[in-house]
């Protein structure tokens, strides 16, 4: 179901952030990929 997919997706995102905390500051930096993605 959509809810299951959403929960799994958010859980994977959380795991990625928890595993690589140094990636968090990069999200705040305006990168070409981020801007094109509309984030």
Secondary structure, DSSP 4 states (H G I P E B T S, - for coil): -HHHHHHHHHHHHHHHHHH-GGGHHHHHS--HHHHHHT-
